[in-house]
Amino acid sequence: MRLAPTYAKDWTVIRFGVDSSYAPSESKAPDGNLVGLEIDFGSAICAQLKVKCVSMESPRGSVIPGLKARKFDGILS
């Protein structure tokens, strides 16, 4: 049996799931934007990879199920 070659995805956007209830790692600023150490870490990853970074808020307890359902590409939490 011969396997077909597999190629890495050409990323343009990386979607990170976050639970904003864990300050200072991640929380909501008064203006509604997500802020914190994990948000900064995700932004640094995306800057290195030269892709757009999107942090998607996910309710407590639904981050891992959201990842399994492919609602986002990774978790920062």
SULHU-V277694 format. One record per backbone hydrogen bond with DSSP energy under -0.5 kcal/mol. NH is the residue of the N-H (numbers start at 1). CO is the residue of the C=O. If there is no record, write none. Layout:
((NH CO) (NH CO))
This chain:
((11 9) (14 52) (16 14) (16 54) (17 74) (18 56) (20 18) (22 19) (22 26) (25 22) (26 22) (27 35) (29 33) (32 29) (35 27) (37 24) (38 25) (39 25) (40 36) (41 37) (42 38) (43 39) (44 40) (45 41) (46 42) (47 43) (48 44) (49 45) (50 46) (51 46) (52 12) (54 14) (56 16) (56 54) (57 55) (58 18) (62 59) (66 62) (67 63) (68 64) (69 65) (70 67) (71 66) (72 66) (73 15) (74 15) (76 17))
